[in-house]
Amino acid sequence: MRSALAGAPGDAAAPADAAGSAARAPDGALIQVRGLRKHYGDVEVLRGVDLDIGKSEVVCIIGPSGSGKSTLLRCLAFLEEYDAGDVLIEGELLGYATRNGKRVKASHAQINHARRNVGMVFQQFNLWPHMTAAGNVMEALQRVRGRSRDEARRTALAMLDRVGLAARADAYPAKLSGGQQQRVAIARALAMEPHIMLFDEPTSALDPELVGEVLQVMKQLARDGMTMAVVTHEMGFAAQVADKVVFIDEGRIAVQGSPHDVFHDADHPRLRQFLQNYFDRNAFWTRGGDQ
């Protein structure tokens, strides 16, 4: 069964298929999460998460390592099965169905239908090494969407141009920088025409000087009105681009609000500690007398 999730690894098609923001989300929400719980063995990693993501809203999810950020994002694409609660994508329950009054796992076809408009970009690029940049973008278009080779290539070239890589369409991944490979992965997901894009720490595997080129593409997607959920350690990006910032700690949403509210006005002690640790690690000091 081919995956309908754009950018999903491990599939032969690789990858298939402020206050104002918070106020508009419930009525026009593309993603609704209610009471989400997830266990790994005896460890509960998500503990009753509620979240709305509205159309064209950019939500950045921050928090310490092991807090459940990536698990939440993977549940939004049903790459992880959740144990309780609901995830609705454009009003459609993802992953489960009710039969004879009981909750059961949905069929592969139902799952793929529910997430057909969701694209995902991962920490690792998951490109096929034996395919060119264009070939990586074309693969899911041909195998999942049934496009002809010529049509798939036209779309691939357009998407690569959108991420600034038209000139590298025929280059193989080994000849591309990490930033370029991640932009190919974004183009691959965009080629499936998603309504929602999920990004799981898309810059964490990159050299620092390559981070900017990926963030620029993501900023342009935000300007274009793409609905985005982004797990990130890039606080500057979250402050500049997000409509809403969500701070997760120990599997719960501890704080959510506009970037200003979260980064400047929040008085939650765990959030303040997290931000202080971040700024301490990323600060530069010029000491008198140092050469």
Buried (B, 14 or more C-beta within 10 A) or exposed (E): EBBBBBBBBEBEBBBBBBEEBBEBBEEEBBBBBBEBBBBEEEEBBBBBBEBBBBBBBBBBBBBBEEBBBBBBBBBBBBBBEBBEBBBBBBEEBBBBBEEEEEEEEBEEEBBBBBBBBBBBBBBBBBBBEEBBBBBBBBBBBBBBBEBEEEBBBBBBBBBBEBBBBBEBBEBBBEEBBBBBBBBBBBBBBBBBBBBBBBBBBBBBBBEEEBBBBBBBBBBEBBEEEBBBBBBBBBBEBBBEBBBBBBBBBBBBBBBBBBBEBBBEEBEBEBBEEBBEEBEEEEEEEEEEEEE
